[in-house]
Amino acid sequence: MPLPTRRAVLALAATLAAAGPAAAQGTFPTKPVKIIVGFPAGGPLDAHARLLADRLSQNLGQPVIVDYKAGAGGTVGADFVAKSDADGHTLLMANTGTMVINPAIYTKIPYQTLRDFAPVARTAMQPLALVVHPAVPANNLQEFIALAKKNPGRLNYGSAGNGGISHLVPEMFKQATGTFIVHIPYKGSAPAFTDLMAGQVQAMAESIPQASQYVKAGKLRALAVTSRERNPALPDTPTMIEAGLKGFEVVGFYGVLAPAATPKPVLDRLSAAFKAALDAPDVRTKMVTQGADPAFLGADDFKTFLAAEMPRWAKAVKDSGARLD
């Protein structure tokens, strides 16, 4: 082979080899994308994932499937994703509990948030509502506090499981008010909420999307919301601060993460797809109506946000005295 021709062939081969990984990433996704939810179907995180999945499928050109790996306050699902192939086709839809509370509250945990995951996008901020069954003789927060003080250990609350935000917020409430209310953990928000509706448990700190429709129907009573300002989905319900608990503001978040070694071009593609989904007016309207505030952060900003949230929640866990094996 003449020298110039041989050099041309070698140069072309080198170019193709260098372009190989980029080309492979450029075709992402090459198969259905699976979003793992670490809680049972029917809860607020599931509803949020499903709200985004259809639009995300349009943006990515592949089916987006919501799947469930429930257990240990979201830890089972998070561990599954952390150990999955880092190709962007398996993602975690996470909440505050999974990412920043669990590492502080569990003495043993199989993942470290900032080591084992690559943040993709924050999708929403999520205040909670303290709700009670209508049989509870308290029409407002102060009456509920008085009832709990008069009957220590006789009131109870359900949660989505040990270590989640629906567990920690009532513990913070108990510390702030000097009350003793019994914790009844469930394996997910949906079964806890079902028992609340049936009167098997008396109270719950639940996401506003889940709670608001039942409050409006008169099937539950909302005593307060945990955000600094009132929520449009429950405009007549005061904040904890308005109801007399100075400085009590606790707002969770939802976000998406991938396994740590996921290539940056894939993360950028996913982040852009989530942003496009959240920018859709119909998606934003439905989220706001449900009580979740659209709050997109891209991959880098979400990583910075998580790094700031972790010590804040670690302090909240320490102050509450909560600890789990």
Residue pairs with C-beta under 8 A, 6 or more apart in sequence:
1 9
21 263
22 265
25 263
25 265
25 266
25 269
26 265
28 87
28 88
28 265
28 266
28 269
29 60
29 61
29 62
29 88
29 89
30 62
30 89
31 62
31 89
32 62
32 63
32 64
32 65
32 89
33 56
33 57
33 60
33 62
33 63
33 64
33 65
33 88
33 89
33 90
33 91
34 64
34 65
34 66
34 67
34 89
34 90
34 91
35 49
35 53
35 64
35 65
35 66
35 67
35 91
35 92
35 93
35 256
36 67
36 68
36 69
36 77
36 80
36 81
36 90
36 91
36 92
36 93
37 43
37 45
37 46
37 49
37 66
37 67
37 68
37 69
37 70
37 77
37 93
38 45
38 68
38 69
38 70
38 71
38 73
38 74
38 75
38 76
38 77
38 78
38 92
38 94
38 98
39 45
39 46
39 68
39 70
39 74
39 77
39 160
39 161
39 188
39 189
39 190
40 46
40 68
40 70
40 187
40 188
40 189
40 190
40 191
41 68
41 190
42 188
42 189
42 190
43 160
43 188
43 189
43 190
43 193
43 210
44 126
44 189
44 206
44 207
44 209
44 210
45 93
45 95
45 189
45 254
46 66
46 68
46 190
47 209
47 210
47 290
48 93
48 123
48 124
48 209
48 254
48 287
48 292
49 66
49 93
50 66
51 283
51 286
51 287
52 123
52 274
52 277
52 278
52 283
53 64
53 65
53 66
54 64
55 276
55 277
55 280
55 283
56 64
56 273
56 274
56 277
57 63
57 64
59 272
59 273
59 276
59 277
60 269
60 270
60 273
66 93
68 77
69 76
69 77
69 80
70 76
70 77
70 187
70 188
71 77
71 187
72 106
72 161
72 162
72 163
73 97
73 98
73 101
73 102
73 106
73 160
73 161
73 162
73 163
73 164
73 167
74 94
74 95
74 97
74 98
74 102
74 161
74 164
75 98
75 102
75 106
75 109
75 110
75 111
77 92
77 98
78 92
78 94
78 98
78 99
78 102
78 111
78 117
79 110
79 111
81 90
81 91
81 92
81 117
81 257
81 258
81 259
82 110
82 111
82 116
82 117
82 259
82 260
83 259
84 90
84 259
85 259
86 118
86 258
86 259
86 260
86 261
86 262
86 263
87 262
87 266
88 258
88 262
88 263
88 266
88 267
88 269
88 270
90 258
90 259
91 120
91 256
91 257
91 258
91 270
92 98
92 117
92 256
92 257
92 258
93 254
93 255
93 256
94 254
94 255
94 256
94 257
95 126
95 164
95 165
95 252
95 253
95 254
95 255
96 126
96 165
96 252
96 253
96 309
96 313
97 160
97 163
97 164
97 165
97 166
97 167
97 168
97 252
98 164
99 113
99 117
99 255
99 257
99 306
99 309
100 113
100 306
100 309
100 310
100 312
100 313
100 314
101 163
101 164
101 165
101 168
101 313
101 317
102 109
102 163
103 109
103 112
103 113
103 310
103 314
104 310
104 313
104 314
104 316
104 317
104 318
105 162
105 163
105 168
105 317
105 322
105 323
105 324
106 163
106 324
106 325
107 323
107 324
107 325
108 325
111 117
113 306
113 310
114 303
114 306
114 307
114 310
115 260
116 259
116 260
117 257
117 258
117 259
117 260
118 257
118 258
118 259
118 260
118 261
118 262
118 267
118 299
119 255
119 256
119 257
119 299
119 302
119 303
119 306
120 255
120 256
120 257
120 258
120 267
120 270
120 271
120 274
120 299
120 302
121 255
121 256
121 270
121 271
121 274
121 275
121 296
121 297
121 298
121 299
121 302
122 253
122 254
122 255
122 295
122 296
122 297
122 301
122 302
122 305
123 254
123 255
123 256
123 274
123 278
123 294
123 295
123 296
124 253
124 254
124 287
124 292
124 293
124 294
124 295
125 251
125 252
125 253
125 292
125 293
125 295
126 207
126 208
126 251
126 252
126 253
126 254
126 291
126 292
126 293
127 208
127 225
127 226
127 227
127 231
127 250
127 251
127 252
127 291
127 293
128 165
128 166
128 169
128 205
128 206
128 207
128 208
128 225
128 226
128 250
128 252
129 205
129 206
129 207
129 208
129 211
129 212
129 215
129 222
129 223
129 224
129 225
129 226
129 231
129 234
129 237
129 291
130 141
130 144
130 169
130 170
130 173
130 203
130 204
130 205
130 222
130 223
130 224
130 225
130 226
130 240
131 196
131 203
131 204
131 205
131 206
131 211
131 214
131 215
131 220
131 221
131 222
131 223
132 138
132 144
132 202
132 203
132 204
132 220
132 221
132 223
133 196
133 197
133 199
133 201
133 202
133 203
133 220
133 221
134 218
134 219
134 220
134 221
135 199
135 202
136 144
136 147
136 155
136 202
136 203
136 221
137 143
137 147
138 144
138 146
138 147
138 221
138 223
139 221
140 223
140 238
140 243
141 223
141 224
141 238
141 240
141 243
141 244
141 245
142 243
142 244
144 203
144 223
145 177
145 179
147 155
148 155
148 177
148 179
148 180
148 181
149 177
149 178
149 179
152 179
152 180
153 180
153 181
153 182
155 181
155 182
155 202
155 203
156 181
156 182
156 183
156 184
156 201
156 202
156 203
157 170
157 181
157 182
157 183
157 184
157 201
157 202
157 203
157 204
157 205
158 166
158 184
158 185
158 186
158 192
158 193
158 195
158 196
158 200
158 201
158 203
158 204
159 166
159 167
159 170
159 183
159 184
159 185
159 186
159 192
159 204
159 205
160 166
160 167
160 185
160 186
160 188
160 189
160 192
161 167
161 185
161 186
161 187
161 188
162 185
162 324
163 322
163 324
165 205
165 250
165 252
166 189
166 192
166 204
166 205
166 206
167 183
167 185
167 322
168 313
168 316
168 317
168 320
168 322
169 205
169 226
169 250
170 181
170 183
170 203
170 205
171 183
171 320
171 321
171 322
172 248
172 250
172 316
172 319
172 320
173 179
173 205
173 240
173 245
173 248
174 180
174 181
175 319
175 320
175 321
176 245
176 248
177 245
181 203
184 192
184 195
184 201
186 192
186 195
189 206
189 207
189 210
192 201
192 204
193 204
193 206
193 210
195 201
196 202
196 203
196 204
196 206
196 220
197 214
197 219
197 220
204 211
205 226
207 252
207 291
207 292
208 225
208 231
208 233
208 234
208 290
208 291
208 292
209 233
209 290
209 291
209 292
211 220
211 222
211 234
211 291
212 222
212 231
212 233
212 234
212 290
212 291
214 220
215 221
215 222
215 234
215 237
222 234
222 237
223 237
223 243
224 237
224 238
224 239
224 240
224 242
224 243
224 245
225 231
225 234
225 237
225 238
225 239
225 240
226 239
226 240
226 248
226 249
226 250
226 251
227 239
227 249
227 251
228 239
228 241
228 249
228 251
229 239
230 237
230 238
230 239
230 242
231 237
231 291
232 288
232 289
232 291
233 288
233 289
233 290
233 291
234 291
239 249
240 248
240 249
241 247
241 248
241 249
250 316
253 295
253 305
253 309
254 292
255 297
255 302
255 306
256 270
256 274
258 266
258 267
258 270
267 299
268 299
271 298
271 299
274 296
275 296
275 298
277 283
278 284
278 294
278 296
279 296
283 294
284 294
287 293
287 294
288 294
297 305
317 323
